[in-house]
């Protein structure tokens, strides 16, 4: 098959479906080069800026008894806005625009209209890809909510005018409210009671307790150090603010722990508001309950944002617990201010979007049961072809020894 067999025998093309005959075709191409020439250097540098837009310069004509109608149809097609399909008799079809059009006709050459048309490659409109940093948005929303909860607590909490048994009752109510986080972290109740006349300090102590719980997950340390108080988390001089009595284990378990401790104070009932002292005491109890739940909410949201999740199930489980905490603060029976409500709604939207973006791309969890006792290295290589993922399997399943995963025992592993 020669070139004559591979082209249109009539050398006909079309644009927007309007046919014409091609007499001559010139094409330009190549690449765009930016030549850098430097002072006192004899050798330049040619920077490749990408391929040039192709151009096709066609000498074409329409002819015949109705050439005038063909001419008008072709002119209309060339003048129309937007790109269209150019059928080139030599090169095939392209998406092109008519960037330069000229035509001529004469009495001597009647029945013919000649065109000189430059077609340029249309290409496609492409914008730089943009993505939203959903983790950063959650952190920003959590920071904004923290400011609102601190100010709201400071506006509501007051022990002015309370003496004797009234102060003792307030301290007792406060200890009952923070008992959940006290059992996990330790030292919260005594520290809060010591700052009972400084509401902003109380906010910092409760938030610090939940932050220690979050840090116990995000900064892996030895369990014995956690209990002894000798780590960065447990050493008060290092800013850790006290011990972590109950290691949360994984981010998923930590989120559930925050949900439990954050809602545990809901069972603390304010006293009957029948005297001025009891009215103030009831208001303080409600404020302390809100502070505890909101501090847990902030910590849980930051935990979700700061964790690089390994599996879809883990991310969704922790996210659902965090959203449940937020919903508990939004749907509370006690009145909340518009600013606190708005900050909660913004935080909920940010957490939901972060989970939607990141969790959907994660692998799921499946089960695998080795038939015989094997080292984690062998199991990882069999599952993934990557023995370096042995620690992942060991930690997820709480194996006592990575060198001997017992046969017949079901393991929880990632699907990919």
C-alpha positions as CSV (number, residue, x, y, z in Angstrom):
1,X,0.0,0.0,0.0
2,X,1.5,3.3,-1.1
3,X,0.8,6.8,0.2
4,X,-1.7,7.4,-2.6
5,X,-3.8,4.6,-1.1
6,X,-3.7,6.2,2.4
7,X,-5.1,9.7,1.5
8,X,-8.4,10.9,0.2
9,X,-8.3,10.4,-3.6
10,X,-10.2,13.7,-4.0
11,X,-7.9,15.5,-1.6
12,X,-11.1,16.7,0.2
13,X,-11.3,18.0,3.7
14,X,-14.0,19.6,5.9
15,X,-14.5,22.0,8.7
16,X,-17.7,21.9,10.8
17,X,-18.9,19.4,8.2
18,X,-18.5,21.8,5.3
19,X,-16.5,20.1,2.5
20,X,-13.6,21.7,0.5
21,X,-10.8,20.6,-1.7
22,X,-7.1,21.1,-0.7
23,X,-4.5,22.3,-3.1
24,X,-1.6,22.7,-0.7
25,X,-0.9,22.1,3.0
26,X,1.8,23.5,5.2
27,X,2.2,22.4,8.8
28,X,4.3,23.9,11.7
29,X,5.2,22.1,14.9
30,X,8.2,21.5,17.0
31,X,8.8,22.5,20.6
32,X,9.1,25.8,22.5
33,X,12.6,26.5,23.6
34,X,13.7,29.3,25.9
35,X,17.4,30.1,25.3
36,X,19.2,31.3,28.3
37,X,22.5,33.2,27.6
38,X,24.6,34.2,30.5
39,X,27.3,36.9,30.9
40,X,30.8,35.6,30.6
41,X,29.6,32.2,29.5
42,X,30.1,30.8,26.0
43,X,27.6,27.9,26.4
44,X,23.9,28.8,26.6
45,X,21.2,26.7,28.1
46,X,18.0,25.7,26.2
47,X,15.0,25.3,28.5
48,X,12.3,23.1,27.1
49,X,8.9,24.8,27.6
50,X,6.8,22.1,26.0
51,X,5.4,21.3,22.5
52,X,4.3,24.1,20.3
53,X,0.7,24.4,19.3
54,X,0.4,22.9,15.8
55,X,-0.8,25.0,12.9
56,X,-2.0,23.9,9.5
57,X,-1.9,26.4,6.6
58,X,-4.2,25.2,3.9
59,X,-4.7,26.4,0.4
60,X,-8.2,25.2,-0.4
61,X,-11.0,25.9,-2.8
62,X,-14.7,25.2,-3.5
63,X,-15.8,24.9,-7.1
64,X,-18.8,24.0,-9.2
65,X,-22.1,25.5,-10.4
66,X,-23.1,26.2,-6.8
67,X,-19.7,27.3,-5.6
68,X,-21.2,30.5,-4.3
69,X,-23.4,28.5,-1.9
70,X,-20.4,26.3,-0.9
71,X,-18.3,29.5,-0.4
72,X,-20.9,31.1,1.9
73,X,-21.3,27.9,3.9
74,X,-17.6,27.6,4.4
75,X,-17.2,31.3,5.4
76,X,-20.0,30.8,7.9
77,X,-18.3,27.7,9.3
78,X,-14.9,29.5,9.6
79,X,-16.5,32.6,11.3
80,X,-18.4,30.5,13.9
81,X,-17.2,30.8,17.5
82,X,-15.4,27.9,19.2
83,X,-13.3,25.0,18.1
84,X,-14.5,22.4,15.6
85,X,-13.3,19.3,13.9
86,X,-10.9,19.8,11.0
87,X,-10.7,16.9,8.6
88,X,-7.3,17.1,7.0
89,X,-6.9,15.1,3.8
90,X,-3.3,14.1,4.6
91,X,-3.1,14.0,8.4
92,X,-6.5,13.0,9.7
93,X,-8.8,14.8,12.1
94,X,-8.0,17.5,14.7
95,X,-9.8,19.8,17.0
96,X,-8.9,23.2,15.6
97,X,-9.8,26.9,15.3
98,X,-9.6,29.0,12.2
99,X,-7.2,31.8,13.3
100,X,-6.6,33.5,9.9
101,X,-8.9,33.3,6.9
102,X,-8.5,34.9,3.4
103,X,-10.4,34.1,0.2
104,X,-10.4,35.3,-3.3
105,X,-12.4,34.8,-6.6
106,X,-12.1,36.3,-10.1
107,X,-14.2,36.7,-13.2
108,X,-11.6,34.9,-15.3
109,X,-11.7,31.9,-13.1
110,X,-15.4,31.7,-12.7
111,X,-17.1,29.1,-10.5
112,X,-14.1,28.9,-8.1
113,X,-13.4,30.5,-4.7
114,X,-9.9,30.0,-3.3
115,X,-9.1,30.2,0.4
116,X,-6.0,30.6,2.5
117,X,-6.8,29.4,6.0
118,X,-4.6,28.9,9.0
119,X,-5.9,26.4,11.5
120,X,-4.5,26.3,15.0
121,X,-4.6,23.4,17.4
122,X,-7.4,24.0,19.9
123,X,-6.2,21.7,22.7
124,X,-8.1,21.8,25.9
125,X,-8.6,24.3,28.8
126,X,-6.8,23.0,31.8
127,X,-6.4,24.6,35.2
128,X,-3.8,23.7,38.0
129,X,-5.2,21.0,40.2
130,X,-6.2,22.3,43.6
131,X,-7.1,20.4,46.7
132,X,-8.3,21.5,50.1
133,X,-6.1,20.5,53.1
134,X,-9.0,19.0,55.1
135,X,-6.7,18.2,58.1
136,X,-5.7,21.9,58.3
137,X,-9.3,22.9,58.1
138,X,-10.2,20.7,61.1
139,X,-7.4,22.1,63.1
140,X,-8.4,25.7,62.4
141,X,-12.1,24.9,63.2
142,X,-10.9,23.2,66.5
143,X,-8.8,26.3,67.4
144,X,-11.7,28.6,66.8
145,X,-14.1,26.4,68.9
146,X,-11.5,26.2,71.7
147,X,-11.5,30.0,71.9
148,X,-15.3,30.1,72.0
149,X,-15.6,27.4,74.7
150,X,-13.0,29.1,76.9
151,X,-14.8,32.5,76.7
152,X,-18.2,30.9,77.2
153,X,-17.0,29.1,80.3
154,X,-15.4,32.2,81.7
155,X,-18.6,34.2,81.2
156,X,-20.7,31.6,83.0
157,X,-18.5,30.4,85.9
158,X,-18.5,32.4,89.1
159,X,-17.9,31.7,92.8
160,X,-18.2,35.3,93.9
161,X,-20.2,35.5,97.1
162,X,-20.1,31.7,97.8
163,X,-18.6,30.8,101.2
164,X,-18.3,27.7,103.4
165,X,-20.5,24.8,102.5
166,X,-21.4,26.4,99.1
167,X,-17.8,26.4,98.0
168,X,-17.4,22.8,99.2
169,X,-20.5,21.8,97.2
170,X,-19.1,23.5,94.1
171,X,-15.8,21.6,94.4
172,X,-17.7,18.3,94.9
173,X,-19.8,18.9,91.8
174,X,-16.7,19.9,89.9
175,X,-15.0,16.7,90.9
176,X,-18.0,14.6,89.8
177,X,-17.9,16.4,86.4
178,X,-14.3,15.7,85.7
179,X,-14.2,12.2,87.2
180,X,-14.2,10.6,83.7
181,X,-11.0,12.3,82.6
182,X,-9.6,12.1,86.1
183,X,-9.7,8.3,85.9
184,X,-7.8,8.3,82.6
185,X,-5.2,11.1,83.2
186,X,-5.1,11.7,86.9
187,X,-4.5,15.0,88.9
188,X,-7.2,16.9,87.0
189,X,-9.7,17.2,89.9
190,X,-7.2,18.6,92.4
191,X,-5.7,21.0,89.9
192,X,-9.1,22.3,88.8
193,X,-10.2,22.7,92.4
194,X,-7.1,24.8,93.2
195,X,-8.0,27.2,90.4
196,X,-11.7,27.5,91.2
197,X,-11.5,31.3,91.2
198,X,-9.7,31.5,87.8
199,X,-12.0,30.1,85.1
200,X,-9.5,30.5,82.3
201,X,-7.0,28.4,84.3
202,X,-9.6,25.8,84.8
203,X,-10.2,25.6,81.0
204,X,-6.5,25.2,80.4
205,X,-6.3,22.3,82.9
206,X,-9.2,20.4,81.5
207,X,-8.0,20.9,77.9
208,X,-4.6,19.9,79.0
209,X,-5.9,16.6,80.4
210,X,-7.6,15.7,77.1
211,X,-4.5,16.8,75.2
212,X,-2.3,14.4,77.2
213,X,-4.7,11.6,76.3
214,X,-4.4,12.6,72.6
215,X,-0.6,12.9,72.8
216,X,-0.4,9.4,74.4
217,X,-1.6,8.1,71.0
218,X,0.2,10.5,68.6
219,X,3.6,10.2,70.4
220,X,4.4,6.5,70.8
221,X,6.2,5.9,74.1
222,X,6.8,3.0,76.4
223,X,3.9,2.0,78.6
224,X,6.1,1.8,81.7
225,X,7.2,5.4,81.2
226,X,3.6,6.5,80.8
227,X,2.8,5.0,84.2
228,X,5.9,6.3,85.9
229,X,5.5,9.9,84.7
230,X,9.0,10.0,83.4
231,X,8.2,10.7,79.7
232,X,7.6,14.0,77.8
233,X,3.9,13.3,78.6
234,X,4.3,12.6,82.3
235,X,6.9,15.1,83.3
236,X,5.3,18.3,84.5
237,X,8.5,20.3,83.9
238,X,8.3,19.4,80.2
239,X,4.8,20.7,79.8
240,X,3.1,17.3,79.7
241,X,1.1,18.3,82.8
242,X,0.9,15.0,84.6
243,X,0.6,11.3,84.1
244,X,-1.6,9.2,81.8
245,X,-3.0,6.5,84.0
246,X,-4.8,4.6,81.2
247,X,-3.0,4.1,77.9
248,X,-5.5,4.6,75.1
249,X,-3.7,2.1,72.8
250,X,-4.8,3.3,69.3
251,X,-6.4,6.5,67.9
252,X,-9.7,4.6,67.5
253,X,-9.7,3.5,71.1
254,X,-8.7,7.0,72.2
255,X,-11.6,8.6,70.3
256,X,-14.0,6.1,72.0
257,X,-12.4,7.0,75.4
258,X,-12.9,10.7,74.7
259,X,-16.6,10.0,73.8
260,X,-17.1,8.1,77.1
261,X,-15.3,10.7,79.3
262,X,-16.8,13.7,77.4
263,X,-20.4,12.4,78.0
264,X,-19.8,10.9,81.4
265,X,-20.5,14.3,83.1
266,X,-24.0,14.3,81.7
267,X,-25.1,12.2,84.6
268,X,-24.1,14.9,87.1
269,X,-27.4,16.6,88.0
270,X,-27.4,20.3,88.9
271,X,-28.9,21.1,92.3
272,X,-32.4,22.6,92.6
273,X,-32.1,26.3,92.0
274,X,-34.2,27.5,94.9
275,X,-31.8,29.9,96.6
276,X,-29.3,32.4,95.2
277,X,-26.4,30.1,96.2
278,X,-28.0,27.1,94.6
279,X,-28.8,29.1,91.4
280,X,-25.1,30.0,91.1
281,X,-24.1,26.5,92.0
282,X,-26.4,25.0,89.3
283,X,-25.1,27.4,86.7
284,X,-21.5,26.4,87.6
285,X,-22.4,22.7,87.3
286,X,-23.9,23.2,83.8
287,X,-20.9,25.3,82.8
288,X,-18.5,22.6,84.0
289,X,-20.4,19.8,82.2
290,X,-20.2,21.8,79.0
291,X,-16.5,22.5,79.5
292,X,-15.8,18.8,79.9
293,X,-17.8,17.8,76.9
294,X,-16.4,20.5,74.7
295,X,-12.8,19.9,75.7
296,X,-13.3,16.2,74.8
297,X,-14.8,17.4,71.5
298,X,-11.8,19.6,70.6
299,X,-9.3,16.8,71.5
300,X,-11.2,14.2,69.5
301,X,-11.4,16.5,66.4
302,X,-7.7,17.2,66.6
303,X,-7.0,13.4,67.0
304,X,-8.9,12.7,63.8
305,X,-7.1,15.4,61.9
306,X,-3.6,14.5,63.2
307,X,-3.8,10.7,62.6
308,X,-2.6,9.1,59.4
309,X,-5.2,6.3,59.3
310,X,-4.2,2.9,58.2
311,X,-7.6,1.5,57.4
312,X,-11.0,2.8,56.4
313,X,-12.8,1.1,59.3
314,X,-10.5,2.7,61.9
315,X,-11.0,6.2,60.4
316,X,-14.7,5.9,60.2
317,X,-15.0,4.5,63.8
318,X,-13.0,7.3,65.3
319,X,-14.8,9.8,63.1
320,X,-18.2,8.6,64.1
321,X,-17.3,8.9,67.8
322,X,-16.0,12.4,67.2
323,X,-19.2,13.4,65.4
324,X,-21.3,11.9,68.2
325,X,-19.4,14.1,70.6
326,X,-20.1,17.2,68.5
327,X,-23.7,16.3,68.1
328,X,-24.0,15.9,71.9
329,X,-22.8,19.5,72.3
330,X,-25.1,20.8,69.7
331,X,-28.2,19.0,70.9
332,X,-27.7,19.7,74.6
333,X,-30.7,20.6,76.7
334,X,-28.9,23.6,78.1
335,X,-28.9,26.8,76.1
336,X,-25.8,27.6,74.1
337,X,-24.7,30.9,72.5
338,X,-24.9,31.6,68.8
339,X,-21.1,31.8,68.6
340,X,-20.5,28.5,70.3
341,X,-23.2,26.9,68.1
342,X,-21.7,28.3,64.9
343,X,-18.2,27.1,65.9
344,X,-19.6,23.6,66.6
345,X,-21.4,23.5,63.2
346,X,-18.2,24.6,61.4
347,X,-16.1,21.9,63.3
348,X,-18.6,19.2,62.4
349,X,-18.5,20.1,58.7
350,X,-14.7,20.1,58.7
351,X,-14.4,16.7,60.4
352,X,-17.0,15.2,58.1
353,X,-15.2,16.5,55.0
354,X,-11.9,15.3,56.3
355,X,-13.3,11.8,56.8
356,X,-15.0,11.8,53.4
357,X,-11.8,12.9,51.6
358,X,-9.3,10.7,53.4
359,X,-11.2,7.6,54.5
360,X,-12.6,6.7,51.1
361,X,-9.1,6.1,49.7
362,X,-7.9,3.8,52.5
363,X,-7.7,0.0,52.4
364,X,-10.3,-2.0,54.4
365,X,-9.7,-4.5,57.1
366,X,-9.9,-8.3,56.4
367,X,-9.1,-11.4,58.4
368,X,-6.3,-13.9,57.7
369,X,-5.8,-17.2,59.5
370,X,-2.3,-18.8,59.2
371,X,-2.5,-22.6,59.2
372,X,0.7,-22.9,61.2
373,X,2.6,-20.8,63.7
374,X,4.7,-18.3,61.6
375,X,6.9,-15.2,62.1
376,X,5.2,-11.9,61.3
377,X,7.8,-11.4,58.7
378,X,6.6,-14.5,56.8
379,X,3.0,-13.5,57.1
380,X,3.7,-10.0,55.9
381,X,5.6,-11.3,52.9
382,X,2.8,-13.7,52.0
383,X,0.1,-11.1,52.2
384,X,1.8,-8.1,50.7
385,X,5.1,-9.2,49.3
386,X,6.7,-6.8,51.8
387,X,8.3,-8.2,55.0
388,X,8.8,-4.7,56.4
389,X,5.1,-4.6,57.2
390,X,5.5,-7.2,59.9
391,X,5.3,-4.6,62.7
392,X,2.0,-3.4,61.3
393,X,0.5,-6.9,61.7
394,X,2.0,-7.4,65.1
395,X,0.8,-4.2,66.6
396,X,-2.7,-4.4,65.1
397,X,-3.2,-7.8,66.6
398,X,-1.5,-7.3,69.9
399,X,0.8,-10.3,69.3
400,X,3.0,-11.2,72.2
401,X,6.0,-12.1,70.1
402,X,6.4,-11.1,66.4
403,X,8.4,-14.3,65.8
404,X,5.5,-16.6,66.5
405,X,2.0,-15.7,65.3
406,X,0.0,-18.7,66.3
407,X,-1.5,-20.9,63.6
408,X,-5.3,-21.2,63.6
409,X,-5.7,-17.8,65.2
410,X,-7.6,-15.2,63.1
411,X,-5.5,-12.1,62.4
412,X,-6.9,-8.7,61.4
413,X,-4.9,-7.3,58.5
414,X,-5.2,-4.6,55.8
415,X,-6.7,-5.6,52.5
416,X,-3.8,-4.1,50.6
